[in-house]
């Protein structure tokens, strides 16, 4: 089965290591999302889970190097 989807990724710099996101459970359930969470760069680097898109950590690092005006 081939699946095509469009994803939007946002890079946020925050003082708090974690931010609560509320009122999304129903939306996630209808979209078939089983779980979600915030990830730090060290967590992305260390995980054995499949992260999509492949190379996400590299894309993020390029954004961090290019500043807020960087575009992937």
Predicted model as a PDB file, atoms N, CA, C, CB and O in Angstrom, pLDDT in the B-factor column:
MODEL        1                                                                  
ATOM      1  N   UNK A   1       0.838  -1.173   0.000  1.00 75.00           N  
ATOM      2  CA  UNK A   1       0.000   0.000   0.000  1.00 75.00           C  
ATOM      3  C   UNK A   1       0.890   1.245   0.000  1.00 75.00           C  
ATOM      4  CB  UNK A   1      -0.957  -0.007   1.216  1.00 75.00           C  
ATOM      5  O   UNK A   1       1.824   1.340   0.795  1.00 75.00           O  
ATOM      6  N   UNK A   2       0.606   2.178  -0.873  1.00 77.00           N  
ATOM      7  CA  UNK A   2       1.326   3.442  -0.936  1.00 77.00           C  
ATOM      8  C   UNK A   2       0.488   4.490  -0.222  1.00 77.00           C  
ATOM      9  CB  UNK A   2       1.623   3.862  -2.415  1.00 77.00           C  
ATOM     10  O   UNK A   2      -0.710   4.625  -0.472  1.00 77.00           O  
ATOM     11  N   UNK A   3       1.129   5.220   0.661  1.00 71.00           N  
ATOM     12  CA  UNK A   3       0.451   6.289   1.397  1.00 71.00           C  
ATOM     13  C   UNK A   3       1.176   7.590   1.122  1.00 71.00           C  
ATOM     14  CB  UNK A   3       0.405   5.991   2.929  1.00 71.00           C  
ATOM     15  O   UNK A   3       2.401   7.658   1.222  1.00 71.00           O  
ATOM     16  N   UNK A   4       0.441   8.600   0.783  1.00 76.00           N  
ATOM     17  CA  UNK A   4       1.022   9.920   0.563  1.00 76.00           C  
ATOM     18  C   UNK A   4       0.412  10.867   1.595  1.00 76.00           C  
ATOM     19  CB  UNK A   4       0.766  10.430  -0.910  1.00 76.00           C  
ATOM     20  O   UNK A   4      -0.801  10.891   1.804  1.00 76.00           O  
ATOM     21  N   UNK A   5       1.268  11.627   2.219  1.00 71.00           N  
ATOM     22  CA  UNK A   5       0.769  12.591   3.198  1.00 71.00           C  
ATOM     23  C   UNK A   5       1.643  13.827   3.174  1.00 71.00           C  
ATOM     24  CB  UNK A   5       0.732  11.979   4.617  1.00 71.00           C  
ATOM     25  O   UNK A   5       2.797  13.779   2.748  1.00 71.00           O  
ATOM     26  N   UNK A   6       1.096  14.912   3.624  1.00 72.00           N  
ATOM     27  CA  UNK A   6       1.812  16.178   3.703  1.00 72.00           C  
ATOM     28  C   UNK A   6       2.018  16.497   5.176  1.00 72.00           C  
ATOM     29  CB  UNK A   6       1.035  17.330   2.971  1.00 72.00           C  
ATOM     30  O   UNK A   6       1.060  16.498   5.949  1.00 72.00           O  
ATOM     31  N   UNK A   7       3.233  16.762   5.566  1.00 71.00           N  
ATOM     32  CA  UNK A   7       3.547  17.053   6.960  1.00 71.00           C  
ATOM     33  C   UNK A   7       4.097  18.467   7.083  1.00 71.00           C  
ATOM     34  CB  UNK A   7       4.556  16.030   7.519  1.00 71.00           C  
ATOM     35  O   UNK A   7       4.778  18.959   6.183  1.00 71.00           O  
ATOM     36  N   UNK A   8       3.801  19.103   8.181  1.00 71.00           N  
ATOM     37  CA  UNK A   8       4.394  20.388   8.516  1.00 71.00           C  
ATOM     38  C   UNK A   8       5.200  20.216   9.793  1.00 71.00           C  
ATOM     39  CB  UNK A   8       3.307  21.494   8.679  1.00 71.00           C  
ATOM     40  O   UNK A   8       4.711  19.648  10.769  1.00 71.00           O  
ATOM     41  N   UNK A   9       6.424  20.703   9.787  1.00 71.00           N  
ATOM     42  CA  UNK A   9       7.285  20.630  10.957  1.00 71.00           C  
ATOM     43  C   UNK A   9       7.612  22.042  11.390  1.00 71.00           C  
ATOM     44  CB  UNK A   9       8.578  19.819  10.667  1.00 71.00           C  
ATOM     45  O   UNK A   9       7.838  22.920  10.556  1.00 71.00           O  
ATOM     46  N   UNK A  10       7.637  22.258  12.680  1.00 71.00           N  
ATOM     47  CA  UNK A  10       7.922  23.563  13.231  1.00 71.00           C  
ATOM     48  C   UNK A  10       9.070  23.450  14.215  1.00 71.00           C  
ATOM     49  CB  UNK A  10       6.678  24.160  13.905  1.00 71.00           C  
ATOM     50  O   UNK A  10       9.078  22.559  15.064  1.00 71.00           O  
ATOM     51  N   UNK A  11      10.023  24.332  14.109  1.00 71.00           N  
ATOM     52  CA  UNK A  11      11.129  24.390  15.043  1.00 71.00           C  
ATOM     53  C   UNK A  11      10.807  25.479  16.056  1.00 71.00           C  
ATOM     54  CB  UNK A  11      12.490  24.662  14.313  1.00 71.00           C  
ATOM     55  O   UNK A  11      10.597  26.634  15.685  1.00 71.00           O  
ATOM     56  N   UNK A  12      10.767  25.116  17.328  1.00 71.00           N  
ATOM     57  CA  UNK A  12      10.444  26.087  18.378  1.00 71.00           C  
ATOM     58  C   UNK A  12      11.555  26.103  19.407  1.00 71.00           C  
ATOM     59  CB  UNK A  12       9.088  25.755  19.049  1.00 71.00           C  
ATOM     60  O   UNK A  12      11.982  25.060  19.901  1.00 71.00           O  
ATOM     61  N   UNK A  13      12.012  27.292  19.719  1.00 72.00           N  
ATOM     62  CA  UNK A  13      12.992  27.451  20.787  1.00 72.00           C  
ATOM     63  C   UNK A  13      12.239  27.948  22.014  1.00 72.00           C  
ATOM     64  CB  UNK A  13      14.152  28.441  20.376  1.00 72.00           C  
ATOM     65  O   UNK A  13      11.620  29.011  21.990  1.00 72.00           O  
ATOM     66  N   UNK A  14      12.302  27.169  23.078  1.00 71.00           N  
ATOM     67  CA  UNK A  14      11.554  27.515  24.288  1.00 71.00           C  
ATOM     68  C   UNK A  14      12.452  27.373  25.511  1.00 71.00           C  
ATOM     69  CB  UNK A  14      10.296  26.621  24.433  1.00 71.00           C  
ATOM     70  O   UNK A  14      13.430  26.625  25.501  1.00 71.00           O  
ATOM     71  N   UNK A  15      12.100  28.110  26.568  1.00 75.00           N  
ATOM     72  CA  UNK A  15      12.843  28.016  27.825  1.00 75.00           C  
ATOM     73  C   UNK A  15      12.489  26.747  28.580  1.00 75.00           C  
ATOM     74  CB  UNK A  15      12.569  29.234  28.701  1.00 75.00           C  
ATOM     75  O   UNK A  15      13.343  26.152  29.236  1.00 75.00           O  
ATOM     76  N   UNK A  16      11.231  26.330  28.488  1.00 70.00           N  
ATOM     77  CA  UNK A  16      10.770  25.130  29.200  1.00 70.00           C  
ATOM     78  C   UNK A  16      11.112  23.892  28.379  1.00 70.00           C  
ATOM     79  CB  UNK A  16       9.235  25.196  29.477  1.00 70.00           C  
ATOM     80  O   UNK A  16      10.976  23.917  27.156  1.00 70.00           O  
ATOM     81  N   UNK A  17      11.553  22.812  29.018  1.00 65.00           N  
ATOM     82  CA  UNK A  17      11.900  21.612  28.261  1.00 65.00           C  
ATOM     83  C   UNK A  17      10.688  20.885  27.683  1.00 65.00           C  
ATOM     84  CB  UNK A  17      12.670  20.671  29.138  1.00 65.00           C  
ATOM     85  O   UNK A  17      10.840  20.050  26.792  1.00 65.00           O  
ATOM     86  N   UNK A  18       9.500  21.187  28.173  1.00 65.00           N  
ATOM     87  CA  UNK A  18       8.301  20.497  27.719  1.00 65.00           C  
ATOM     88  C   UNK A  18       7.133  21.478  27.783  1.00 65.00           C  
ATOM     89  CB  UNK A  18       8.019  19.220  28.581  1.00 65.00           C  
ATOM     90  O   UNK A  18       7.062  22.291  28.705  1.00 65.00           O  
ATOM     91  N   UNK A  19       6.233  21.415  26.834  1.00 61.00           N  
ATOM     92  CA  UNK A  19       5.057  22.278  26.843  1.00 61.00           C  
ATOM     93  C   UNK A  19       3.839  21.415  26.634  1.00 61.00           C  
ATOM     94  CB  UNK A  19       5.149  23.383  25.758  1.00 61.00           C  
ATOM     95  O   UNK A  19       3.807  20.591  25.719  1.00 61.00           O  
ATOM     96  N   UNK A  20       2.839  21.591  27.468  1.00 67.00           N  
ATOM     97  CA  UNK A  20       1.610  20.821  27.348  1.00 67.00           C  
ATOM     98  C   UNK A  20       0.820  21.282  26.131  1.00 67.00           C  
ATOM     99  CB  UNK A  20       0.762  20.951  28.622  1.00 67.00           C  
ATOM    100  O   UNK A  20       0.665  22.481  25.897  1.00 67.00           O  
ATOM    101  N   UNK A  21       0.332  20.342  25.377  1.00 65.00           N  
ATOM    102  CA  UNK A  21      -0.559  20.625  24.260  1.00 65.00           C  
ATOM    103  C   UNK A  21      -1.901  20.015  24.635  1.00 65.00           C  
ATOM    104  CB  UNK A  21      -0.004  20.048  22.884  1.00 65.00           C  
ATOM    105  O   UNK A  21      -1.989  18.824  24.932  1.00 65.00           O  
ATOM    106  N   UNK A  22      -2.939  20.833  24.620  1.00 68.00           N  
ATOM    107  CA  UNK A  22      -4.248  20.363  25.071  1.00 68.00           C  
ATOM    108  C   UNK A  22      -5.251  20.351  23.924  1.00 68.00           C  
ATOM    109  CB  UNK A  22      -4.768  21.242  26.214  1.00 68.00           C  
ATOM    110  O   UNK A  22      -5.039  20.951  22.870  1.00 68.00           O  
ATOM    111  N   UNK A  23      -6.341  19.650  24.168  1.00 68.00           N  
ATOM    112  CA  UNK A  23      -7.475  19.605  23.239  1.00 68.00           C  
ATOM    113  C   UNK A  23      -7.134  19.008  21.871  1.00 68.00           C  
ATOM    114  CB  UNK A  23      -8.016  20.990  23.048  1.00 68.00           C  
ATOM    115  O   UNK A  23      -7.692  19.433  20.859  1.00 68.00           O  
ATOM    116  N   UNK A  24      -6.234  18.039  21.830  1.00 70.00           N  
ATOM    117  CA  UNK A  24      -5.904  17.416  20.554  1.00 70.00           C  
ATOM    118  C   UNK A  24      -6.244  15.926  20.515  1.00 70.00           C  
ATOM    119  CB  UNK A  24      -4.439  17.607  20.260  1.00 70.00           C  
ATOM    120  O   UNK A  24      -6.105  15.293  19.468  1.00 70.00           O  
ATOM    121  N   UNK A  25      -6.687  15.359  21.637  1.00 71.00           N  
ATOM    122  CA  UNK A  25      -6.943  13.922  21.691  1.00 71.00           C  
ATOM    123  C   UNK A  25      -7.953  13.462  20.645  1.00 71.00           C  
ATOM    124  CB  UNK A  25      -7.433  13.543  23.065  1.00 71.00           C  
ATOM    125  O   UNK A  25      -7.725  12.458  19.971  1.00 71.00           O  
ATOM    126  N   UNK A  26      -9.059  14.176  20.500  1.00 73.00           N  
ATOM    127  CA  UNK A  26     -10.073  13.798  19.517  1.00 73.00           C  
ATOM    128  C   UNK A  26      -9.542  13.853  18.097  1.00 73.00           C  
ATOM    129  CB  UNK A  26     -11.281  14.697  19.643  1.00 73.00           C  
ATOM    130  O   UNK A  26      -9.813  12.968  17.286  1.00 73.00           O  
ATOM    131  N   UNK A  27      -8.778  14.907  17.802  1.00 70.00           N  
ATOM    132  CA  UNK A  27      -8.199  15.059  16.470  1.00 70.00           C  
ATOM    133  C   UNK A  27      -7.218  13.922  16.197  1.00 70.00           C  
ATOM    134  CB  UNK A  27      -7.494  16.430  16.331  1.00 70.00           C  
ATOM    135  O   UNK A  27      -7.225  13.345  15.109  1.00 70.00           O  
ATOM    136  N   UNK A  28      -6.383  13.599  17.167  1.00 70.00           N  
ATOM    137  CA  UNK A  28      -5.422  12.516  16.979  1.00 70.00           C  
ATOM    138  C   UNK A  28      -6.127  11.175  16.789  1.00 70.00           C  
ATOM    139  CB  UNK A  28      -4.468  12.442  18.170  1.00 70.00           C  
ATOM    140  O   UNK A  28      -5.715  10.363  15.961  1.00 70.00           O  
ATOM    141  N   UNK A  29      -7.177  10.951  17.550  1.00 75.00           N  
ATOM    142  CA  UNK A  29      -7.912   9.691  17.422  1.00 75.00           C  
ATOM    143  C   UNK A  29      -8.504   9.563  16.018  1.00 75.00           C  
ATOM    144  CB  UNK A  29      -9.029   9.601  18.488  1.00 75.00           C  
ATOM    145  O   UNK A  29      -8.410   8.504  15.397  1.00 75.00           O  
ATOM    146  N   UNK A  30      -9.112  10.637  15.519  1.00 75.00           N  
ATOM    147  CA  UNK A  30      -9.720  10.577  14.182  1.00 75.00           C  
ATOM    148  C   UNK A  30      -8.663  10.427  13.088  1.00 75.00           C  
ATOM    149  CB  UNK A  30     -10.557  11.835  13.924  1.00 75.00           C  
ATOM    150  O   UNK A  30      -8.950   9.877  12.024  1.00 75.00           O  
ATOM    151  N   UNK A  31      -7.443  10.910  13.339  1.00 75.00           N  
ATOM    152  CA  UNK A  31      -6.353  10.787  12.362  1.00 75.00           C  
ATOM    153  C   UNK A  31      -5.577   9.482  12.511  1.00 75.00           C  
ATOM    154  CB  UNK A  31      -5.400  11.960  12.500  1.00 75.00           C  
ATOM    155  O   UNK A  31      -4.671   9.205  11.724  1.00 75.00           O  
ATOM    156  N   UNK A  32      -5.926   8.676  13.520  1.00 74.00           N  
ATOM    157  CA  UNK A  32      -5.236   7.408  13.719  1.00 74.00           C  
ATOM    158  C   UNK A  32      -3.879   7.555  14.375  1.00 74.00           C  
ATOM    159  CB  UNK A  32      -5.077   6.713  12.416  1.00 74.00           C  
ATOM    160  O   UNK A  32      -3.039   6.663  14.259  1.00 74.00           O  
ATOM    161  N   UNK A  33      -3.648   8.668  15.063  1.00 74.00           N  
ATOM    162  CA  UNK A  33      -2.377   8.882  15.754  1.00 74.00           C  
ATOM    163  C   UNK A  33      -2.458   8.211  17.110  1.00 74.00           C  
ATOM    164  CB  UNK A  33      -2.052  10.403  15.900  1.00 74.00           C  
ATOM    165  O   UNK A  33      -3.305   8.563  17.930  1.00 74.00           O  
ATOM    166  N   UNK A  34      -1.579   7.246  17.352  1.00 72.00           N  
ATOM    167  CA  UNK A  34      -1.610   6.470  18.593  1.00 72.00           C  
ATOM    168  C   UNK A  34      -0.917   7.199  19.735  1.00 72.00           C  
ATOM    169  CB  UNK A  34      -0.958   5.113  18.381  1.00 72.00           C  
ATOM    170  O   UNK A  34      -1.312   7.044  20.890  1.00 72.00           O  
ATOM    171  N   UNK A  35       0.108   7.991  19.434  1.00 73.00           N  
ATOM    172  CA  UNK A  35       0.858   8.680  20.483  1.00 73.00           C  
ATOM    173  C   UNK A  35       1.615   9.849  19.875  1.00 73.00           C  
ATOM    174  CB  UNK A  35       1.833   7.712  21.200  1.00 73.00           C  
ATOM    175  O   UNK A  35       1.861   9.884  18.670  1.00 73.00           O  
ATOM    176  N   UNK A  36       1.977  10.795  20.710  1.00 73.00           N  
ATOM    177  CA  UNK A  36       2.780  11.924  20.277  1.00 73.00           C  
ATOM    178  C   UNK A  36       3.566  12.414  21.482  1.00 73.00           C  
ATOM    179  CB  UNK A  36       1.894  13.063  19.667  1.00 73.00           C  
ATOM    180  O   UNK A  36       3.216  12.124  22.626  1.00 73.00           O  
ATOM    181  N   UNK A  37       4.616  13.147  21.219  1.00 76.00           N  
ATOM    182  CA  UNK A  37       5.421  13.713  22.295  1.00 76.00           C  
ATOM    183  C   UNK A  37       6.378  14.743  21.738  1.00 76.00           C  
ATOM    184  CB  UNK A  37       6.190  12.616  23.039  1.00 76.00           C  
ATOM    185  O   UNK A  37       6.609  14.793  20.530  1.00 76.00           O  
ATOM    186  N   UNK A  38       6.932  15.563  22.606  1.00 78.00           N  
ATOM    187  CA  UNK A  38       8.000  16.494  22.258  1.00 78.00           C  
ATOM    188  C   UNK A  38       9.315  15.736  22.318  1.00 78.00           C  
ATOM    189  CB  UNK A  38       8.018  17.737  23.213  1.00 78.00           C  
ATOM    190  O   UNK A  38       9.494  14.881  23.185  1.00 78.00           O  
ATOM    191  N   UNK A  39      10.227  16.033  21.422  1.00 82.00           N  
ATOM    192  CA  UNK A  39      11.533  15.388  21.382  1.00 82.00           C  
ATOM    193  C   UNK A  39      12.629  16.438  21.468  1.00 82.00           C  
ATOM    194  CB  UNK A  39      11.690  14.545  20.101  1.00 82.00           C  
ATOM    195  O   UNK A  39      12.536  17.489  20.834  1.00 82.00           O  
ATOM    196  N   UNK A  40      13.667  16.160  22.250  1.00 83.00           N  
ATOM    197  CA  UNK A  40      14.872  16.980  22.226  1.00 83.00           C  
ATOM    198  C   UNK A  40      15.806  16.392  21.175  1.00 83.00           C  
ATOM    199  CB  UNK A  40      15.563  17.037  23.641  1.00 83.00           C  
ATOM    200  O   UNK A  40      15.628  15.249  20.753  1.00 83.00           O  
ATOM    201  N   UNK A  41      16.788  17.161  20.756  1.00 85.00           N  
ATOM    202  CA  UNK A  41      17.748  16.639  19.781  1.00 85.00           C  
ATOM    203  C   UNK A  41      18.479  15.405  20.317  1.00 85.00           C  
ATOM    204  CB  UNK A  41      18.762  17.726  19.406  1.00 85.00           C  
ATOM    205  O   UNK A  41      18.623  14.433  19.575  1.00 85.00           O  
ATOM    206  N   UNK A  42      18.952  15.397  21.579  1.00 89.00           N  
ATOM    207  CA  UNK A  42      19.604  14.177  22.075  1.00 89.00           C  
ATOM    208  C   UNK A  42      18.665  12.961  22.067  1.00 89.00           C  
ATOM    209  CB  UNK A  42      20.126  14.410  23.490  1.00 89.00           C  
ATOM    210  O   UNK A  42      19.117  11.840  21.833  1.00 89.00           O  
ATOM    211  N   UNK A  43      17.371  13.168  22.319  1.00 89.00           N  
ATOM    212  CA  UNK A  43      16.416  12.055  22.274  1.00 89.00           C  
ATOM    213  C   UNK A  43      16.250  11.534  20.848  1.00 89.00           C  
ATOM    214  CB  UNK A  43      15.053  12.494  22.837  1.00 89.00           C  
ATOM    215  O   UNK A  43      16.171  10.324  20.636  1.00 89.00           O  
ATOM    216  N   UNK A  44      16.197  12.429  19.879  1.00 89.00           N  
ATOM    217  CA  UNK A  44      16.090  12.010  18.481  1.00 89.00           C  
ATOM    218  C   UNK A  44      17.336  11.217  18.081  1.00 89.00           C  
ATOM    219  CB  UNK A  44      15.904  13.240  17.548  1.00 89.00           C  
ATOM    220  O   UNK A  44      17.240  10.188  17.413  1.00 89.00           O  
ATOM    221  N   UNK A  45      18.500  11.707  18.497  1.00 89.00           N  
ATOM    222  CA  UNK A  45      19.750  11.020  18.171  1.00 89.00           C  
ATOM    223  C   UNK A  45      19.825   9.629  18.794  1.00 89.00           C  
ATOM    224  CB  UNK A  45      20.933  11.850  18.632  1.00 89.00           C  
ATOM    225  O   UNK A  45      20.379   8.709  18.192  1.00 89.00           O  
ATOM    226  N   UNK A  46      19.272   9.471  19.995  1.00 92.00           N  
ATOM    227  CA  UNK A  46      19.442   8.216  20.744  1.00 92.00           C  
ATOM    228  C   UNK A  46      18.347   7.182  20.502  1.00 92.00           C  
ATOM    229  CB  UNK A  46      19.503   8.517  22.205  1.00 92.00           C  
ATOM    230  O   UNK A  46      18.520   6.019  20.866  1.00 92.00           O  
ATOM    231  N   UNK A  47      17.229   7.572  19.899  1.00 91.00           N  
ATOM    232  CA  UNK A  47      16.100   6.647  19.789  1.00 91.00           C  
ATOM    233  C   UNK A  47      16.354   5.534  18.772  1.00 91.00           C  
ATOM    234  CB  UNK A  47      14.844   7.409  19.407  1.00 91.00           C  
ATOM    235  O   UNK A  47      17.059   5.714  17.779  1.00 91.00           O  
ATOM    236  N   UNK A  48      15.760   4.394  19.056  1.00 92.00           N  
ATOM    237  CA  UNK A  48      15.772   3.305  18.076  1.00 92.00           C  
ATOM    238  C   UNK A  48      14.446   3.262  17.309  1.00 92.00           C  
ATOM    239  CB  UNK A  48      16.033   1.949  18.776  1.00 92.00           C  
ATOM    240  O   UNK A  48      14.256   2.414  16.437  1.00 92.00           O  
ATOM    241  N   UNK A  49      13.529   4.184  17.641  1.00 86.00           N  
ATOM    242  CA  UNK A  49      12.254   4.264  16.925  1.00 86.00           C  
ATOM    243  C   UNK A  49      12.476   4.833  15.529  1.00 86.00           C  
ATOM    244  CB  UNK A  49      11.237   5.132  17.705  1.00 86.00           C  
ATOM    245  O   UNK A  49      13.443   5.554  15.285  1.00 86.00           O  
ATOM    246  N   UNK A  50      11.576   4.502  14.629  1.00 83.00           N  
ATOM    247  CA  UNK A  50      11.642   5.047  13.279  1.00 83.00           C  
ATOM    248  C   UNK A  50      11.129   6.479  13.326  1.00 83.00           C  
ATOM    249  CB  UNK A  50      10.815   4.180  12.269  1.00 83.00           C  
ATOM    250  O   UNK A  50      10.001   6.735  13.747  1.00 83.00           O  
ATOM    251  N   UNK A  51      11.956   7.388  12.896  1.00 82.00           N  
ATOM    252  CA  UNK A  51      11.597   8.813  12.851  1.00 82.00           C  
ATOM    253  C   UNK A  51      11.402   9.187  11.391  1.00 82.00           C  
ATOM    254  CB  UNK A  51      12.700   9.720  13.530  1.00 82.00           C  
ATOM    255  O   UNK A  51      12.238   8.878  10.542  1.00 82.00           O  
ATOM    256  N   UNK A  52      10.306   9.847  11.112  1.00 78.00           N  
ATOM    257  CA  UNK A  52      10.017  10.274   9.755  1.00 78.00           C  
ATOM    258  C   UNK A  52       9.888  11.774   9.722  1.00 78.00           C  
ATOM    259  CB  UNK A  52       8.744   9.609   9.223  1.00 78.00           C  
ATOM    260  O   UNK A  52       9.222  12.327  10.597  1.00 78.00           O  
ATOM    261  N   UNK A  53      10.466  12.457   8.794  1.00 81.00           N  
ATOM    262  CA  UNK A  53      11.197  11.922   7.654  1.00 81.00           C  
ATOM    263  C   UNK A  53      12.573  11.424   8.074  1.00 81.00           C  
ATOM    264  CB  UNK A  53      11.330  12.981   6.563  1.00 81.00           C  
ATOM    265  O   UNK A  53      13.145  11.871   9.069  1.00 81.00           O  
ATOM    266  N   UNK A  54      13.078  10.499   7.298  1.00 83.00           N  
ATOM    267  CA  UNK A  54      14.434  10.017   7.536  1.00 83.00           C  
ATOM    268  C   UNK A  54      15.380  11.215   7.466  1.00 83.00           C  
ATOM    269  CB  UNK A  54      14.839   8.911   6.498  1.00 83.00           C  
ATOM    270  O   UNK A  54      15.261  12.051   6.570  1.00 83.00           O  
ATOM    271  N   UNK A  55      16.297  11.295   8.390  1.00 86.00           N  
ATOM    272  CA  UNK A  55      17.226  12.424   8.395  1.00 86.00           C  
ATOM    273  C   UNK A  55      16.676  13.667   9.061  1.00 86.00           C  
ATOM    274  CB  UNK A  55      17.616  12.755   7.003  1.00 86.00           C  
ATOM    275  O   UNK A  55      17.213  14.757   8.861  1.00 86.00           O  
ATOM    276  N   UNK A  56      15.617  13.534   9.849  1.00 86.00           N  
ATOM    277  CA  UNK A  56      15.005  14.706  10.492  1.00 86.00           C  
ATOM    278  C   UNK A  56      16.010  15.458  11.356  1.00 86.00           C  
ATOM    279  CB  UNK A  56      13.807  14.280  11.345  1.00 86.00           C  
ATOM    280  O   UNK A  56      16.027  16.689  11.341  1.00 86.00           O  
ATOM    281  N   UNK A  57      16.841  14.751  12.104  1.00 88.00           N  
ATOM    282  CA  UNK A  57      17.823  15.419  12.965  1.00 88.00           C  
ATOM    283  C   UNK A  57      18.767  16.294  12.137  1.00 88.00           C  
ATOM    284  CB  UNK A  57      18.633  14.378  13.770  1.00 88.00           C  
ATOM    285  O   UNK A  57      19.119  17.397  12.555  1.00 88.00           O  
ATOM    286  N   UNK A  58      19.172  15.808  10.978  1.00 89.00           N  
ATOM    287  CA  UNK A  58      20.048  16.594  10.098  1.00 89.00           C  
ATOM    288  C   UNK A  58      19.325  17.835   9.587  1.00 89.00           C  
ATOM    289  CB  UNK A  58      20.533  15.737   8.909  1.00 89.00           C  
ATOM    290  O   UNK A  58      19.911  18.917   9.539  1.00 89.00           O  
ATOM    291  N   UNK A  59      18.067  17.689   9.208  1.00 86.00           N  
ATOM    292  CA  UNK A  59      17.281  18.837   8.746  1.00 86.00           C  
ATOM    293  C   UNK A  59      17.158  19.894   9.840  1.00 86.00           C  
ATOM    294  CB  UNK A  59      15.883  18.383   8.294  1.00 86.00           C  
ATOM    295  O   UNK A  59      17.282  21.090   9.573  1.00 86.00           O  
ATOM    296  N   UNK A  60      16.916  19.453  11.061  1.00 86.00           N  
ATOM    297  CA  UNK A  60      16.800  20.384  12.187  1.00 86.00           C  
ATOM    298  C   UNK A  60      18.120  21.100  12.420  1.00 86.00           C  
ATOM    299  CB  UNK A  60      16.363  19.643  13.466  1.00 86.00           C  
ATOM    300  O   UNK A  60      18.149  22.313  12.630  1.00 86.00           O  
ATOM    301  N   UNK A  61      19.209  20.351  12.383  1.00 88.00           N  
ATOM    302  CA  UNK A  61      20.522  20.971  12.595  1.00 88.00           C  
ATOM    303  C   UNK A  61      20.818  22.025  11.527  1.00 88.00           C  
ATOM    304  CB  UNK A  61      21.625  19.899  12.593  1.00 88.00           C  
ATOM    305  O   UNK A  61      21.403  23.064  11.833  1.00 88.00           O  
ATOM    306  N   UNK A  62      20.422  21.772  10.289  1.00 87.00           N  
ATOM    307  CA  UNK A  62      20.613  22.783   9.238  1.00 87.00           C  
ATOM    308  C   UNK A  62      19.800  24.034   9.548  1.00 87.00           C  
ATOM    309  CB  UNK A  62      20.212  22.218   7.854  1.00 87.00           C  
ATOM    310  O   UNK A  62      20.283  25.150   9.355  1.00 87.00           O  
ATOM    311  N   UNK A  63      18.588  23.862  10.019  1.00 83.00           N  
ATOM    312  CA  UNK A  63      17.784  25.026  10.404  1.00 83.00           C  
ATOM    313  C   UNK A  63      18.447  25.797  11.533  1.00 83.00           C  
ATOM    314  CB  UNK A  63      16.376  24.592  10.823  1.00 83.00           C  
ATOM    315  O   UNK A  63      18.485  27.027  11.512  1.00 83.00           O  
ATOM    316  N   UNK A  64      18.966  25.083  12.512  1.00 82.00           N  
ATOM    317  CA  UNK A  64      19.620  25.741  13.643  1.00 82.00           C  
ATOM    318  C   UNK A  64      20.857  26.512  13.188  1.00 82.00           C  
ATOM    319  CB  UNK A  64      20.005  24.708  14.711  1.00 82.00           C  
ATOM    320  O   UNK A  64      21.145  27.586  13.717  1.00 82.00           O  
ATOM    321  N   UNK A  65      21.580  25.982  12.227  1.00 82.00           N  
ATOM    322  CA  UNK A  65      22.770  26.661  11.709  1.00 82.00           C  
ATOM    323  C   UNK A  65      22.394  27.877  10.869  1.00 82.00           C  
ATOM    324  CB  UNK A  65      23.613  25.694  10.877  1.00 82.00           C  
ATOM    325  O   UNK A  65      23.066  28.906  10.929  1.00 82.00           O  
ATOM    326  N   UNK A  66      21.320  27.760  10.086  1.00 70.00           N  
ATOM    327  CA  UNK A  66      20.910  28.828   9.182  1.00 70.00           C  
ATOM    328  C   UNK A  66      20.107  29.914   9.877  1.00 70.00           C  
ATOM    329  CB  UNK A  66      20.106  28.259   8.052  1.00 70.00           C  
ATOM    330  O   UNK A  66      19.886  30.980   9.303  1.00 70.00           O  
ATOM    331  N   UNK A  67      19.668  29.661  11.101  1.00 63.00           N  
ATOM    332  CA  UNK A  67      18.850  30.638  11.806  1.00 63.00           C  
ATOM    333  C   UNK A  67      17.383  30.458  11.468  1.00 63.00           C  
ATOM    334  CB  UNK A  67      19.297  32.055  11.467  1.00 63.00           C  
ATOM    335  O   UNK A  67      17.007  29.531  10.749  1.00 63.00           O  
ATOM    336  N   UNK A  68      16.561  31.349  11.991  1.00 54.00           N  
ATOM    337  CA  UNK A  68      15.119  31.247  11.824  1.00 54.00           C  
ATOM    338  C   UNK A  68      14.678  31.414  10.384  1.00 54.00           C  
ATOM    339  CB  UNK A  68      14.435  32.265  12.676  1.00 54.00           C  
ATOM    340  O   UNK A  68      13.562  31.026  10.041  1.00 54.00           O  
ATOM    341  N   UNK A  69      15.518  31.979   9.530  1.00 52.00           N  
ATOM    342  CA  UNK A  69      15.120  32.171   8.138  1.00 52.00           C  
ATOM    343  C   UNK A  69      15.488  30.979   7.264  1.00 52.00           C  
ATOM    344  CB  UNK A  69      15.759  33.426   7.585  1.00 52.00           C  
ATOM    345  O   UNK A  69      15.224  30.977   6.061  1.00 52.00           O  
ATOM    346  N   UNK A  70      16.103  29.960   7.878  1.00 45.00           N  
ATOM    347  CA  UNK A  70      16.456  28.775   7.100  1.00 45.00           C  
ATOM    348  C   UNK A  70      15.194  28.059   6.640  1.00 45.00           C  
ATOM    349  CB  UNK A  70      17.345  27.823   7.925  1.00 45.00           C  
ATOM    350  O   UNK A  70      14.189  28.045   7.350  1.00 45.00           O  
ATOM    351  N   UNK A  71      15.246  27.479   5.478  1.00 48.00           N  
ATOM    352  CA  UNK A  71      14.090  26.775   4.929  1.00 48.00           C  
ATOM    353  C   UNK A  71      14.566  25.464   4.346  1.00 48.00           C  
ATOM    354  CB  UNK A  71      13.357  27.630   3.853  1.00 48.00           C  
ATOM    355  O   UNK A  71      15.579  25.403   3.651  1.00 48.00           O  
ATOM    356  N   UNK A  72      13.821  24.422   4.639  1.00 45.00           N  
ATOM    357  CA  UNK A  72      14.184  23.104   4.139  1.00 45.00           C  
ATOM    358  C   UNK A  72      13.363  22.805   2.902  1.00 45.00           C  
ATOM    359  CB  UNK A  72      13.972  22.016   5.219  1.00 45.00           C  
ATOM    360  O   UNK A  72      13.507  21.736   2.309  1.00 45.00           O  
TER     361      UNK A  72                                                      
ENDMDL                                                                          
END                                                                             
